[in-house]
Amino acid sequence: MFQDLLRMVIKVALASLVAGAIMTHFGITLETMMKFAGLTPDRLTELYQKGVAWALPNMLLGSLVIIPMWLLAALLRPPSRSSE
């Protein structure tokens, strides 16, 4: 399962690299895309900080419920038989 995830991440990274190289060849840069979208680096930083400020407390609060439930389910799960 981890190998499938890693393979997918590598494929996405390579596809992004190729797409970025093609876009750069045609004169499309990150700065032009941000200007087209009406964004600035300062605005992106602000949006990132707001996102983290919203997500982190909610993740911590949710983990107070999810982690004990996961641990309880793992402890109560019947032992699995090995297929040798």
N, C-alpha and C positions, 0 to 999 in steps of 0.2 A: 504494500500500500504506500509506504514511504517512497519507494522507487517510482511509482506512478506519479506521485505528487512532484517529486524532483524532476522527472522527465517533462512534466507539463510546465513547470516553472522555467526550465531551460528552453523549451520551445517558445514560450511567450517572450522570454528575454531576447532570443535570436530574432523572432519576428519583429519585435520592437526596434531592435538595432537596424534591421534591414529597412523597415518603414522610415525610421529617422534619417538614415543615410539617403534614401530616395527623396524625402521631403527637403533635406538640406541641399541636395543637388538642384532642386527647382526653386531654391531661394526662400523656402519656408523655414523660419527659425522659431525658437521658443519665444523670443521677444515679440515677433510679429503675431504669433498666435495669442499671446497674452494681451497684446494691444487690441487685437480684433475682438477678444472676449471682454475687453474693458477692465482688465485686471492689472494690478501692479504687484511687485514683489512684497511691498508692505501690506497690501490687502490680503495676499495669500498667507502671509505670516499671521495676520490677525485672524483669518478664517481657521487656520490650523490650530492656533491657541484656543479659540472658542470651541472647536471640535474636541480637543483634548480635555478642556475644562468641563465639557458636558459628558463625555464618554467615560472618563476615568472614575468619577464617583458612582456612576451607574454600574460600571463593571465590577467595582469593589462591592457594592451593595448586592448585586446579583450573585457574586461568588460566595457570599455568606449563606446563600440558600443552596446553590448548585453543588458546591464542593462537598458539603456533608451528605447531600442526597446521593451523589456519585460514589462517595466512600461507602455509604451504607449499602448501596446496590452491589458494589464490588465485593463487600464482605459477605453478603447473603447469597451471592451467585453460587450455584452448585459447581463443584470441581469439574473441570473438563477432562475428557479422556484423551490421551495422546494417541495419535494414529501412527503406530510403528509397524 
